């Protein structure tokens, strides 16, 4: 739904599963704020006139408070704020809980462009094709400064940080072409860091994937990079190398030398590649060199995709890492 006033769009259309819920909370907050703002100004005007000072009249002595009146203007605002709090908290958890089975898309922000890569290997610059009716998870990182990916029609917005992965998800509900922006000032050409999201019928999306340029899936490219960089020399599949095996690493719990237990997610694996000795583990010498500045962000994402492809169904606690 697009709202217009004299031909000017007041709000972007609702094109995602969470857009209507976000707008409902927003309009509720506006309505409550507007109601009380009008009520207060009206009462102020009435009291100014009714209780103005008149010649020959003695000041009216102040009386005692009215218990029911005190209760009303305490309980009503409290109830309204509790409604806002629990409504907002429920929406917050919905936004930050990524549905299982979401399509993975990897995003790299760079002055001044957006680079997208699909697990199947297709790459896009300033354009993103997604299917309608399927949740899509964006795993995002920046190559330089802080960016912010914002799709108004989907009501999604998240910072894209250097050196750390952030994630957000959405589910497009109607086919169309929707604007994408960087919502964090990132340099002289910040205003040009825009793009488009193409929400497509699932059949059309599959045809688009099949009709793209011949590319290899991300995990295949990551496997080749794993071999080219010599990672397979130490990280053997049978766990007989100088470093731990990558089989089953992703999604498992890793016990560090300090006794701390960490989840082996995307950020953990990236840190193992770029800062390998930051989290030493028992049974392995800290001999792995850093690959920071040697591998591009796209290459890191490909390596992570390869390691994720080696995951085992049942998570287990590990005492090793790179």
Secondary structure by P-SEA (a helix, b strand, c coil): cccccccccccccccccaaaaaaaaaaaaaaaaaaaaaaaaaaaaaaaaaaccccccccccbbbbbaaaaaaaaaaaaaaaaaaaaaaaaaaaaaaccccccbbbbbbbcccbbbbbcccccccccbbbbbccbbbbbbccccccbbbbbbccccbbbbbbcccccbbbbbbccbbbbbbbbccccccccccccbbbbbbcaaaaaaaaaaccccccaaaaaaaaaaaaccccccccccccccccccccccbbbbccccbbbbbcaaaaaaaaaccccccccccccccccccccccaaaaaaaaaaaaaacccbbbbbcccc
